């Protein structure tokens, strides 16, 4: 019997070849997975499983990776780092969970007799009041402007810096609303410095920075860098308290 071998290129017009190519493409692009019964793999003397699932990989590499993940997870959950401490502070600040006098009075009224600030005695000591008490608010406004200026000049130098800082200073998000220390945040309140202290990012700040940059991605990254430094400033102020 004579055999003639022909190389069949894809898409040559052969109906079965095109059908096979189409099915292969659908399978490759479907994103679905399928299981292979390991019992049909005769070459393997044993089959490794993890939580009831067969492991189709080198078992030594799998165990090594598993131990690395568990070791890192255990270390980070049991040892505080600078980043984890900052994240914890940021979440507590945003959700009114810092151990201020108001929080302590609410949780332990038998121990803490009043929620007022022990330093000024004028307002309740809330998460935001800690950073607005006495002259602290004015000092933090200076720190925030200095942070914006430092990060902006690092990227763009002094180009358009004067106009940018003037817009920052005039921004409503730089205004302190002391009434909110008495009545809390109301639905009609605009974004103010009180909200900056909580770690919230105003859209108007992004728009101001974006107007001086050619790239939206660069503007977003600059805002993120500003607020990372800003939260570190707030955290250091909290620790001094």
C-alpha positions as CSV (number, residue, x, y, z in Angstrom):
1,X,0.0,0.0,0.0
2,X,1.4,3.3,-1.0
3,X,0.8,6.3,1.3
4,X,1.2,9.9,0.2
5,X,1.6,12.3,3.1
6,X,0.4,15.8,2.5
7,X,0.8,18.8,4.8
8,X,-2.6,20.5,5.2
9,X,-2.3,24.2,6.1
10,X,-5.1,25.8,8.0
11,X,-7.8,27.5,6.1
12,X,-7.1,25.8,2.8
13,X,-10.8,25.3,2.0
14,X,-11.0,21.7,3.3
15,X,-14.3,21.6,5.2
16,X,-13.1,19.2,7.9
17,X,-9.9,21.0,8.4
18,X,-11.7,24.3,8.9
19,X,-14.2,22.7,11.2
20,X,-11.4,21.3,13.4
21,X,-9.7,24.7,13.4
22,X,-12.9,26.4,14.4
23,X,-13.6,24.0,17.2
24,X,-10.1,24.3,18.5
25,X,-10.3,28.1,18.4
26,X,-13.7,28.1,20.3
27,X,-12.2,25.8,23.0
28,X,-9.1,27.9,23.4
29,X,-11.0,31.2,23.6
30,X,-14.0,30.0,25.7
31,X,-12.3,30.5,29.0
32,X,-13.8,27.2,30.3
33,X,-12.0,24.4,31.8
34,X,-12.5,20.6,31.7
35,X,-11.4,17.8,34.0
36,X,-9.3,14.8,33.0
37,X,-9.9,11.6,34.8
38,X,-6.5,10.8,36.3
39,X,-7.4,7.1,36.4
40,X,-6.9,7.0,32.6
41,X,-3.3,8.3,32.9
42,X,-1.6,4.9,33.1
43,X,2.0,6.3,33.3
44,X,1.5,7.7,36.8
45,X,1.9,5.3,39.7
46,X,-0.1,7.5,42.0
47,X,-2.2,10.6,41.8
48,X,-1.8,13.6,44.2
49,X,-4.9,15.4,45.5
50,X,-5.4,18.6,47.4
51,X,-8.8,19.1,49.1
52,X,-10.3,16.5,46.9
53,X,-8.9,17.9,43.6
54,X,-6.3,16.2,41.6
55,X,-3.0,18.1,41.2
56,X,-1.6,18.1,37.7
57,X,1.8,19.6,38.6
58,X,5.1,18.8,40.1
59,X,4.3,17.8,43.7
60,X,7.5,19.2,45.1
61,X,6.9,22.6,43.5
62,X,3.3,22.6,44.7
63,X,4.3,21.9,48.3
64,X,7.0,24.5,48.3
65,X,4.7,27.2,47.0
66,X,2.1,26.2,49.5
67,X,4.6,26.5,52.4
68,X,5.8,29.9,51.1
69,X,2.2,31.2,51.0
70,X,1.3,29.9,54.4
71,X,4.6,31.3,55.9
72,X,4.1,34.8,54.5
73,X,0.4,34.8,55.5
74,X,1.2,33.8,59.0
75,X,4.0,36.3,59.3
76,X,2.0,39.3,58.1
77,X,-1.0,38.4,60.3
78,X,1.1,38.1,63.4
79,X,3.6,40.9,62.9
80,X,2.6,44.5,62.5
81,X,4.4,46.5,59.8
82,X,4.4,50.2,58.9
83,X,2.0,49.6,56.1
84,X,-0.4,47.4,58.1
85,X,-0.5,50.0,60.9
86,X,-1.2,52.8,58.5
87,X,-4.0,50.8,56.8
88,X,-5.5,50.0,60.2
89,X,-5.4,53.6,61.3
90,X,-7.0,54.8,58.0
91,X,-9.9,52.4,58.3
92,X,-10.5,53.3,61.9
93,X,-10.3,57.0,61.1
94,X,-12.8,56.7,58.2
95,X,-15.3,54.5,60.3
96,X,-15.2,56.5,63.6
97,X,-13.4,53.7,65.4
98,X,-10.4,55.5,66.8
99,X,-10.3,55.3,70.6
100,X,-11.4,58.9,71.1
101,X,-13.4,60.1,74.1
102,X,-16.7,59.8,72.2
103,X,-16.0,56.2,71.3
104,X,-14.8,55.3,74.8
105,X,-17.7,57.0,76.4
106,X,-20.1,55.1,74.1
107,X,-18.5,51.8,74.8
108,X,-17.6,52.2,78.5
109,X,-19.9,54.9,80.1
110,X,-19.3,53.4,83.5
111,X,-15.6,54.3,83.2
112,X,-15.6,57.4,80.9
113,X,-18.0,60.0,82.3
114,X,-18.2,62.4,79.3
115,X,-17.3,62.5,75.6
116,X,-15.9,66.0,75.6
117,X,-12.3,66.6,74.5
118,X,-9.9,66.6,77.5
119,X,-7.8,69.3,76.0
120,X,-10.3,72.0,74.9
121,X,-13.4,70.9,76.7
122,X,-15.4,72.7,74.0
123,X,-16.4,69.9,71.6
124,X,-16.9,66.2,71.7
125,X,-13.7,64.4,70.9
126,X,-14.5,62.7,67.6
127,X,-12.2,61.3,65.0
128,X,-12.1,64.6,63.2
129,X,-12.0,66.8,66.2
130,X,-8.7,65.2,67.3
131,X,-7.1,66.9,64.3
132,X,-9.0,70.2,64.5
133,X,-8.7,70.9,68.2
134,X,-7.3,74.3,69.0
135,X,-4.8,75.4,66.2
136,X,-4.2,71.8,64.9
137,X,-6.6,72.4,61.9
138,X,-4.7,75.4,60.7
139,X,-1.4,73.5,61.0
140,X,-2.7,70.6,59.1
141,X,-3.9,72.8,56.3
142,X,-0.4,74.1,56.0
143,X,0.9,70.6,56.0
144,X,-1.5,69.5,53.3
145,X,-0.6,72.4,51.0
146,X,3.1,71.6,51.6
147,X,2.5,68.0,50.6
148,X,0.8,68.9,47.4
149,X,3.6,71.4,46.5
150,X,6.3,68.9,47.3
151,X,4.9,66.0,45.2
152,X,3.9,68.3,42.3
153,X,7.3,69.9,42.1
154,X,9.0,66.5,42.2
155,X,7.1,65.6,39.0
156,X,6.7,68.9,37.2
157,X,9.1,71.4,38.8
158,X,7.8,74.9,39.2
159,X,5.8,74.9,36.0
160,X,2.2,76.2,36.7
161,X,3.0,75.7,40.4
162,X,1.8,79.2,41.5
163,X,-1.6,78.8,39.7
164,X,-2.0,75.3,41.1
165,X,-1.4,76.4,44.7
166,X,-3.8,79.3,44.4
167,X,-6.5,77.0,43.2
168,X,-5.7,74.6,46.1
169,X,-5.9,77.4,48.7
170,X,-9.3,78.6,47.3
171,X,-10.8,75.2,47.1
172,X,-13.8,74.5,49.3
173,X,-12.2,71.3,50.5
174,X,-9.7,73.5,52.4
175,X,-12.4,75.1,54.5
176,X,-12.9,73.9,58.1
177,X,-16.6,73.6,59.2
178,X,-16.6,73.8,63.0
179,X,-20.4,73.4,63.0
180,X,-20.0,69.8,62.0
181,X,-18.2,69.2,65.3
182,X,-21.5,70.0,67.0
183,X,-24.1,68.7,64.6
184,X,-22.2,66.1,62.7
185,X,-22.2,65.7,58.9
186,X,-25.5,66.8,57.2
187,X,-26.8,65.7,53.8
188,X,-26.4,69.3,52.4
189,X,-22.8,69.7,53.5
190,X,-20.2,70.2,50.8
191,X,-16.8,68.5,50.8
192,X,-14.7,70.3,53.3
193,X,-11.4,69.9,55.2
194,X,-13.2,67.8,57.7
195,X,-13.6,65.2,55.0
196,X,-10.0,65.4,54.0
197,X,-9.1,64.5,57.5
198,X,-11.2,61.4,57.2
199,X,-9.1,60.4,54.3
200,X,-11.6,61.1,51.6
201,X,-10.5,62.4,48.2
202,X,-12.4,65.3,46.6
203,X,-13.0,65.2,42.8
204,X,-12.3,68.9,42.7
205,X,-8.7,68.2,43.8
206,X,-8.2,65.7,41.0
207,X,-9.6,68.2,38.4
208,X,-7.3,70.9,39.6
209,X,-4.2,68.7,39.3
210,X,-5.5,67.2,36.0
211,X,-5.8,70.7,34.5
212,X,-2.0,71.2,34.8
213,X,-1.0,67.8,33.5
214,X,-1.2,66.2,30.1
215,X,-1.9,62.7,31.4
216,X,-4.9,61.5,33.3
217,X,-2.9,58.5,34.7
218,X,-0.2,60.9,35.9
219,X,-2.8,63.0,37.7
220,X,-4.4,60.0,39.3
221,X,-1.0,58.7,40.5
222,X,-0.1,62.1,41.9
223,X,-3.3,62.3,43.8
224,X,-2.7,58.8,45.3
225,X,0.9,59.9,46.3
226,X,-0.5,63.0,47.9
227,X,-3.0,61.1,50.0
228,X,-0.6,58.4,51.0
229,X,1.7,61.1,52.4
230,X,-1.3,62.9,53.9
231,X,-2.4,59.8,55.8
232,X,1.1,59.3,57.1
233,X,0.9,62.9,58.5
234,X,-2.4,62.2,60.1
235,X,-1.1,59.0,61.6
236,X,2.0,60.7,63.1
237,X,-0.3,63.4,64.6
238,X,-2.5,60.7,66.1
239,X,0.5,58.9,67.7
240,X,1.7,62.2,69.2
241,X,-1.7,62.6,70.9
